[in-house]
Amino acid sequence: MNLTLFHFYSDQLNLYGDRGNVIALKKRAEWRGITLDVVDVKAASAVDLTKADVLLIGGGPDRLQALCTDDLRGIKGEFKQAIDDGVSALTIGGGYQLLGEYYELPDGKKLQGLGVLDFYTHSPSSGPRERLIGNILLESPRFGRIAGFENHGGRTYHDYETLGDVVAGHGNNGKDKKEGLLYNNLIGTYLHGPVLPKNPALTDFLLEAAWKRKTGNPLPPYEQNELENAANRHLWDVHEKKV
């Protein structure tokens, strides 16, 4: 049996190599004997979300994020229903922000989000000094040690479960030392890079949830994670040598 991934706006929202997350999902499914079919979604009106097992929305600049949000608004109800029903989803950067109530620009203008989840994002300034940039390391009770890269001006605030506690870097808002958001089988995160190749536990979480939801069976095991773990460990080693 195959799984189907809907990749939204791959041309507009592909900041910092977010397309690499699709490759990671496809390969880790393939290594288990599962085909992951990828549907490149360019217009929300053309899709039937009941056909999706995994959803992916990458990051992009504010202008493109606003355009894509407006397009998604036409299927806002179906999107929320899919998330509430446990469809796996990875949303990154702008794709994470647009799920909330609004994104407030430095000039005070609010870009209305989809309101799929109850949170908001505020950007204090568009200047480079205000951006939260650099490698980021998280300790997660669910996923262990997570490593990635962040580059965002927006500060996101919410009361949901988070992806993990920030050990090094900034996270959601640079203040509460938390990063990302977990809701059902949705991951929202600022980790670019892309995030999945060096964090196989996150990849397998998305695949496991999709496979179990579709088939009722556990995901077939795959334990050959040497390269992925080495990439993750390298960033942790660099950090630990500095402290």
Backbone hydrogen bonds, N-H to C=O, Kabsch-Sander energy under -0.5 kcal/mol:
donor,donor_aa,acceptor,acceptor_aa,energy
3,L,35,T,-2.5
5,L,37,D,-3.4
6,F,54,V,-2.9
7,H,5,L,-0.7
7,H,39,V,-2.9
8,F,6,F,-0.8
8,F,56,L,-2.5
9,Y,41,V,-3.1
10,S,7,H,-0.5
13,L,9,Y,-3.0
14,N,12,Q,-0.8
15,L,59,G,-2.1
17,G,14,N,-0.9
20,G,17,G,-2.0
21,N,18,D,-1.8
22,V,19,R,-1.1
23,I,19,R,-1.3
24,A,20,G,-2.1
25,L,21,N,-2.1
26,K,22,V,-2.7
27,K,23,I,-2.6
28,R,24,A,-2.3
29,A,25,L,-1.6
30,E,26,K,-2.8
31,W,27,K,-2.8
32,R,29,A,-1.4
33,G,30,E,-2.2
34,I,29,A,-2.5
36,L,34,I,-0.5
37,D,3,L,-3.1
37,D,35,T,-0.7
39,V,5,L,-3.3
39,V,37,D,-0.5
40,D,38,V,-0.6
41,V,7,H,-2.5
41,V,39,V,-0.9
42,K,40,D,-0.7
46,A,43,A,-1.7
47,V,44,A,-1.7
49,L,47,V,-0.6
51,K,48,D,-2.2
52,A,49,L,-1.5
53,D,4,T,-2.9
54,V,4,T,-1.8
55,L,88,S,-2.1
56,L,6,F,-2.3
57,I,90,L,-2.3
58,G,8,F,-0.6
65,Q,61,P,-2.6
66,A,62,D,-2.4
67,L,63,R,-1.9
68,C,64,L,-2.6
69,T,65,Q,-2.2
70,D,66,A,-2.2
71,D,67,L,-1.8
72,L,68,C,-2.5
73,R,69,T,-1.4
74,G,71,D,-1.1
75,I,72,L,-2.0
76,K,73,R,-1.3
79,F,75,I,-2.8
80,K,76,K,-2.6
81,Q,77,G,-2.3
82,A,78,E,-2.2
83,I,79,F,-2.2
84,D,80,K,-2.8
85,D,81,Q,-1.7
86,G,83,I,-1.4
87,V,82,A,-2.4
88,S,53,D,-1.4
89,A,185,N,-2.1
90,L,55,L,-2.5
91,T,187,I,-3.0
92,I,57,I,-2.5
93,G,189,T,-2.6
95,G,92,I,-2.5
96,Y,93,G,-0.7
97,Q,93,G,-2.4
98,L,94,G,-2.3
99,L,96,Y,-1.3
100,G,97,Q,-1.8
101,E,119,F,-3.6
102,Y,119,F,-0.6
103,Y,111,L,-2.3
104,E,121,T,-3.2
105,L,103,Y,-0.6
105,L,109,K,-3.3
108,G,105,L,-2.2
111,L,103,Y,-3.0
111,L,109,K,-0.6
112,Q,110,K,-0.7
113,G,101,E,-2.4
114,L,98,L,-2.9
115,G,100,G,-2.4
116,V,99,L,-1.1
117,L,99,L,-2.2
119,F,117,L,-1.4
120,Y,157,Y,-1.5
121,T,102,Y,-2.2
122,H,155,R,-2.6
123,S,104,E,-2.5
130,E,127,G,-1.4
131,R,128,P,-1.1
132,L,152,H,-3.2
133,I,131,R,-0.8
134,G,150,E,-2.2
136,I,148,G,-2.5
137,L,168,A,-2.6
138,L,146,I,-2.6
139,E,165,D,-2.4
140,S,138,L,-0.6
140,S,144,G,-2.3
144,G,140,S,-2.2
146,I,138,L,-2.5
148,G,136,I,-2.3
149,F,192,H,-1.0
150,E,134,G,-2.7
152,H,132,L,-1.6
155,R,122,H,-2.8
156,T,154,G,-0.5
156,T,172,N,-2.6
157,Y,120,Y,-2.4
161,E,182,L,-0.6
163,L,179,E,-2.1
164,G,179,E,-1.3
165,D,139,E,-2.8
166,V,177,K,-2.4
167,V,137,L,-3.0
168,A,137,L,-1.3
172,N,178,K,-2.9
174,G,170,H,-0.8
179,E,164,G,-2.1
181,L,188,G,-2.5
182,L,161,E,-2.8
183,Y,186,L,-1.9
186,L,183,Y,-2.7
187,I,89,A,-2.7
188,G,181,L,-2.6
189,T,91,T,-2.1
192,H,149,F,-3.6
192,H,190,Y,-0.7
193,G,16,Y,-1.3
199,N,196,L,-2.0
202,L,199,N,-1.4
203,T,199,N,-1.3
204,D,200,P,-2.8
205,F,201,A,-1.6
206,L,202,L,-1.8
207,L,203,T,-2.2
208,E,204,D,-3.1
209,A,205,F,-2.1
210,A,206,L,-1.9
211,W,207,L,-3.0
212,K,208,E,-2.7
213,R,209,A,-2.1
214,K,210,A,-1.8
215,T,211,W,-2.9
216,G,211,W,-0.6
216,G,212,K,-1.8
217,N,211,W,-0.5
225,N,223,E,-1.9
229,N,225,N,-2.9
230,A,226,E,-2.1
231,A,227,L,-2.1
232,N,228,E,-2.0
233,R,229,N,-2.9
234,H,230,A,-2.0
235,L,231,A,-1.1
236,W,232,N,-1.4
237,D,233,R,-2.9
238,V,234,H,-2.3
239,H,235,L,-1.9
240,E,236,W,-2.7
241,K,237,D,-1.7
242,K,238,V,-0.8
242,K,239,H,-1.0
243,V,239,H,-1.1
